[in-house]
Amino acid sequence: MTLEGPGFLLTVLSFLLVIGPLVFVHEMGHFLVGRYFGVHAETFSIGFGREIAGWTDKRGTRWKIGWLPLGGYVRFKGDMNPASQPTADWLALPAEERNKTFQAKPVWQRFLIVAAGPAINFVFAILIYIALFGSFGEPRTPPVIAGIQENSAAAAAGFEPGDRIVAIQGSRVERFEDIRTYVSLRPGQPLTFLVQREERRIELTGTPASHVMRDRFGNEAKIGLLGIAPGAPQFISLGPIETVVASFRHTADTLDTMVTAIWQIITGQRSVKEMAGPVKMAQISGQQASLGWLNLIEFMALISINLGFINLLPIPLLDGGHLLFYTIEAVRRKPLKPEAQEWAFRTGLAALLALMIFVTLNDLSSLGVWRQLGGLIG
């Protein structure tokens, strides 16, 4: 039996509460570093499309909210085309005005301005974890097996209650949560475990069973299960330095999980149906909000890391695409030809639009929209 999902209004409000601040934080990273290097920002927008509210500050920056809340942007003075190449209008600017433009800055400053967006998303997630761990402690469960399910992968591999898992595939294990994360991403893959059993260490090989997990809202995901039970979870109070270290570690672990999942999708080890778009993210936002504000805040940290990671992918139009071109420019001591960059950005736009359409259709499919339409037509 699944839990009844949140209403439409709560879903929309929760989505806006998650995506709005994260887009603002991301774009503020670009804005602040650009301002530090003396680049004038003409527009700071949350959302795309027609402006529904806005104002102009004393520096001449137009702050506005667009009607489509699926992103945002900062338009710097002189950034007149996707490739940030000089144009006739830019060359016609007086020298003093031109010096305030994005294009006039050296490549290393442009690199830092662009990189600041994804970087501040990671910092924002770290700050959320610092607040959570500082207030409630870090959830930790010792990596000791308390029980083993009959006829499970763990039973077949020879695990015993009381075994302490020290490492998986050479990766050190400190908490039971590390085991769960690593195994869940690798259904059907043979894994080597280093186990501490009483006074000796042994190696065991186990293949996590593939299992379709359904949460209380009916969402499905394929995960790997070993069939081991943890002991009682503990919330460990941490000192200030330990809290910061744990927050960095948790962010890094989450990022590693995302990289692994994306790679598995690319290599065919995981279905593309598990990719989620804005519709699914809105649904999950509402579900987390219905569980409490702490769940929603933790979900916001997860999406902030995801936003930073996705924007670092070397795809034209994303921050990572710009960073790739700036790296090439720094190595070559000159930028790529405008035609090459224009072609790359057009290709990137087409790829992103195709991906957005795919994940949206995928979201609608996971919500059962096509099945319902088929029922109505039938």
N, C-alpha and C positions, 0 to 999 in steps of 0.2 A: 504494500500500500504506500502510495506517495503522498507527501504533504501538499496541501493545496497551495498553489503559487500565489505570490503577491498580486495585488490588483494593478491595473494599467497605470493609474496615477502614481502609485508608489514606485513602480518600475521606472517610469519616466523621470520622476524627481530624483531617484537614487542614481540613475545614469548621469543626470546633469550634475549631481553633487560629486560624482567620481570624476567624470571626464572634464568638467569645467575647470576645477582647480589644477588638474594635472596639465592641461593645455596651457593654462596661465603660467604655471611654474616653468614649463618647457620654454615657452616664448620669452619669459622674463630672463631666462639664462642668456638667450641670444641678445636681448635688449640691453642688459646690464653690462655685458662684456663689450658690446658694440659701443655703448655710451662711454665706457672707460677708455676705449681707443679713439674717441672723438668722432664716431660716426653718428650722423643725425638719423633718427628713426622717424619716418614720415607717418607710418601707420602701425598700430598695435591692435590686432584683431583677434577676438575669441569667436570662432565660428566663421563660416563662409557665407557668401551671398549678400543679399541686401541688408544694409545696416538697419537694425531695429532700435538701437540706442547708442549714444556716443557723445564724446566731448573732445575738445582740443585743449591741450595744456599750454602753459606759457612758453614752452620750448618749441611749439609747433607740431607736436606729435598728436595725431588723431587716434584716440582710444575708442574702440567701438566693439559692438557685439553683433555678429551676423545671425541670420535666422537659422542656419544649418549648423548645429553644434557638434560637428564631427572633426574638429581640428582648429587650427588658428595659424596666424603668421605675423611676422614683423617685417615690414617693408622698409629697408634702409634707403637713404638717399643715394641715388646712383645705381641702385640694383634694378636696372631697367629691363632685364631679360633673364630667363632661367639660367643661362650660362654665365651671367654676370660679366659680359664682355662690353668693352667700351662702345658707345654709340655716338652718332653725330651730336645728339643733344648733350651727352656727357662732355664731349670734347669742347662744346661751345660754352660750358660753364666757366665763370671767372675762377682763377686759381684758388682763391680763398674758399669759394663754395665747393669746388672740386675736391679740396682736401678733406671735406666733411663727408665724402661719399664712401661707400663700401668698396668700390673698385679701386680707389686711390690707395688703399692700405696694402702693406706688404703681405705676401702670401701667408706668413706665419700668424699674423693678426687675423686675417680672414678665417684661417683654420680654427683658431681659438674661439672666434665669435660663433662659428657654426657648431663646433664641438660642445659649446657651453650648454646647448639645449638638452641633448641626451645626458650630459654629465650631471646637470642639476636634477634630472629625474632620478638618477641613482642616489644622489645626495638626499633628495626628498624622502625616498624609501628608507634610507638609513636613519633619518631623523624620526620617522614613524616608528621604526623598530626600537630606537633608543627610548622613545616615550613609552612604548608598550612594555619593553623589558625592564625599564627603570621603575615603572609603576607596579607591574604584576610579577616580575621575574621572568627568566627564560625557561620555557618548557623543555625539560630534558628527561629522557628515559634511558637508563643504562642499557647498553647493547647486549643484554643477557637474555637468553631464551627461557621464558617461564613455562611454556607449554608448546607441544607440537601436535598439529592436526593429523589425524589418522589418514593414511593413503595420500598424503600430501607430497609435494616436491621435497620438502625438508626431511620427511620420514624416509623417502627413497634415497636421499643423499647421505643419510646417516647422522643427522643432527640429533643431539640429546638435550633434554632440559638441563639448564645450568651452564650450557656452552656460552662463552662470551665471544662474539664475532669481532675480531680485531681489524680485519681488512677485507675488501671485496675487489677482486681484480687488481690488487695492489694499492687501491685507494683506502686510506686510513678511515676507520669508523670510530667515532667518539660517542654517538648517541644512537638509540634505536631508530630515531627519526631518519638518520642517515641511511640505515638499511632499507627502510620503507621507501624512501625516495629513489634510491638506486635500483632496487628490485622492481618497483612498479613501472619504471620506464623500459624494462627489458623483458617483456613476456616471451617465453620460448627460446631465450638465449642462455646457453650454458655459462655459468659463472663459477669462478673459483673463490672460495671463502677461506680465509685464515682464521682458525678457531682456537681460542684458549680453552682447554679442557683440563681442569685441575692444574697440575704442574707442568703440562706439556702443551705444545702447539702443534696442530695438525691442519692439513689442507683437505677440504671437502669440495666436491663439485656438484652443484645443483642447478636445475633448469626450472625457473619460475613458471608456474602454470599460467596460461592466458585466461583472464577472467574479465567479463564485462561487468563493471561496477555501476550501480545505480544509486544516486544519492536520494535524499528525502524528497527532492523535487522531481525525481524521475529522469534527471540528466544521466547520460550514459558515457562511459569511457573505458577503453580496453587497458587493463593494467596487468602487471605480473604479480603473482602471489606465490610465496614460498611455503606458507602454512605454519608460521611460527607466531607465538604470542609473546608480547612484551610484559614486563612487570608493571607495577603501578607508576603512572607518570608523576613527575615532580616539577614544581616551579621553584627554580633556584634563584635566590636573591643574589644580585651581582653588584659589585662596586662600580664606580663611574667608569674606570678604564675597561673593566670586563664587559660592561654594558655596551660600550662603543665597539669593542672587538667582536662581541657576539652579533651586533647589528651588521657590521661589515661582513661577517662570515655568513649570516643568514641571507644577506643580499647576494653575495657571491654564489651561494648554493642555489638560490632561486634562479639566478642567471645561467648557471651551469645546466640546470634542469631544462630551461627554455632552449638553450643551444642544442642539447641532446635531442629534445623532442622535434625541433625543426629539422635537424639532420636526419632523424629517423623518417620523417615525412618525405624529405628529398630523396632518400635512398630506398623508399618503399617499404620500410619496416613498420611503418605506422600509417594508418589510413588518412587520406586528405580530408575525410569527413570530420576529423577531429579538429580541423581548423575552425576558428570562431571569428565572426565579424562583429560589427556594431550592434546588430539585433540581438545576437546571443549574449554579448557583453552587457547590454541593457537588461536582459532577462536575469542574468546572474547578479547584476547590481541590485535589482529588486529583491532577489532571493536572499542575498547577504544582509540587506537592510532589514528584512523581516526577521532575521535571526538576532539582530541587535547592532548597535552602533559600533561596537568593537570589531565585529565581523566585517562591517562595511569599511572601517578604517584599514584593517589588515588587507582587505581586497584592494583598496586603493593603493597600498604599497606594492602589491603584486602587479597591478596594472601600470604603475609608475615605472617599475623595472622593465616591464614588457614594452612600454612606450620608448624608453631609452634604448633598449636593445634593437627594436624594429627600426628606429631612426638611424642606427649605426650601420645597418646593412648597406653594402656598396651598390645601391640602386639609384640611378639618376632621379632627381627630384626629391629624394630623401636626403637628410643631412649626410648620411654615409656616402652618397654619390658625390656630393660637393667635396667632402673630405678626400675622396679618392682622386678627384681632379686636382685639388690643391697639392696633394702628395706628388702627383705626376708633374705638376708645374714646378714644385720645389726641386725635384730630381733633374728635370730637363732644363731648368733655369728659364723656362718660358712656358706659357700655357698652351694647351692643345688648340688647334685651329678652331675658330668659332663654328665652322660648318660641322666639325666632328662632335663638338659639344652639343650643338643644336640637334644633331641626329640622335645622339645618346639620350638627351632629355625627352625627345619625342617618343623614342622607344620606351623609356622609363615610364612616361605618362600612360602609354598604351598598356604596358604590363601592369601598372598599378590599377588602372581602371578595370582590366580583365580580372585581376585578383579581387578587387572590391565586389564586382558582380558575382564572382564565384562564391566568396565567403558569405555574401548576403543570401544567395540561393541556398547555400549549405545551411545557413541559420534557419531559413524558412522551412527547409526539409526536416531539420532536427525538431522543429516546433510542431511538425505534423501538418503544415499548411497544405502541402500538395496532396496528402492523403485525404484531408477534409474536402478539398476542392474536387478530388476524384469521386468522393462519396456523393457530393452534391450533383456532379455531372451525371454519375451513374444512376 
